[in-house]
Amino acid sequence: MQRRTFLGMALLAAVPKMKITRIRYWEPQRANPTFNQSTRIVTVETDAGITGVGEGGSKDMLDQCAGMLIGEDPSRIEHLWQVMYRGFFYPPGREKLHALGALDLAMWDIKGKALGIPVYELLGGLTREHVECYSTGFPRKGTIGETAKACLEAGFRGYRTDASDGQGPEFQSRRAVDRTVEKCKEIREAIGKEGDWLIDFHTRFDLPDAVRLANLLEPLNPFLVEDPVRSENPGVLRNVRQQVKVPIAVGEQFGARWDINELVEGRLIDFSRVTIPNAGGLTEFLRIAALCETHYVGLVPHFTGPVSLAALVHALGTFPGPVLMEISGAEPRLPPHLKAGAEFKGGKLWPNQRPGLGVEFDEAETRMISEITTKTAPIPTYRRRDGSYTNW
């Protein structure tokens, strides 16, 4: 018997029979008010005494998705993802995907804990020793050039800046183009030809100014230009691609693969910014990663919360293509409700051998805002002959 087959059978035999008995939702002391960066915690409890930890979503969407999981086997992660995704009439929007993703993370955590191995082992094992990072909002060290240089000296792969006119909340697009170019010249001069820097346009520019700014920055060799135009009409990136040569990254405002697949397949972008749990958790993120690898698109996920960051180390650590992870400030900080999370050192994220996602949750530092113990699935669903789900 081949070693891989034997190992697979051994892992399968080791997974205990479990059912989901209770799902609870927790509000941290300092919850992130930005919805698509939700740091609310979900715990999925089983009758085997194993509890999974996830992160994200809003109460109403979490309650709806969680009600479909009570009594189910948490090890059937893909099956339950389909149950939640297809469980109501309309395909889930991005808000619901965020909640679905939080529950998906918790189920991956359960499976890793049940087997006593980190999730990256379930994904095929590591392809890299560490995950390189860049810093958004690195602490100011004098001028912006001096700050960028200090960021790279701290071990980060790149320094990230944004496009603004520096004159308060009123945004004047044409003036912002000129001011941004001057700022980026200072960054390039400070970090030298070998240093990497990134810039986020923040979807602030209309198409003409976005194109003008991208072309003016091209001689400064940015690692990537993020969100050059608004995200509601992804097809407009075809026009952008025809007019600029700088590497383009989009996706932090996107959800599942259907938001980004045409951009990837058409090679209209160079990096995906889609992240966890926004995409629908680790399960959907892996599908997007496979799509990106097929078309030679790299992964540069947007940061969300600390549990999601820990999950991204597993996902990026097993991806064979180019990756870069966004970090806020000089280092990610563990909030009071987490006693363990992602390992960060020298500007890089490092895999660890803790089972599951490798996070430890302390409910004493949070407030419970929801508890689900009763199965709720009001819409009938259909199955194919082999038992797999189709739409209702």
Buried (B, 14 or more C-beta within 10 A) or exposed (E): EEEEEEEEEEBEEEBEEBBBBBBBBBBBEEBBEEEBBBBBBBBBBBEBEBBBBBBBBBEEBBBBBBBBBBEBBBBEBEEBBBBBBBBBEEEBEBBBBBBBBBBBBBBBBBBBBBBEBBBBBBBEEBBEEBBBBBBBBBEEBEEBBEBBBBBBEBBBBBBBBBBBBEEEEEBEBBBBBBBBBEBBBBBBEBBEEEBBBBBBBEBBBEBEBBBBBBEBBEEBEBBBBBBBBBBEEBEBBEBBBEEBEBBBBBBBBBBBBEBBBEBBEBEBBBBBBBBBBBBBBBBBBBBBBEBBBEBEBBBBBBBBBBBBBBBBBBBBBBBEBBBBBBBBEBBBEBBEBBEBBBBBEEBBBBBBEBBBBBBBBEEEBBEEBBEBBEEBBEEEBEEEEEEEBEEE
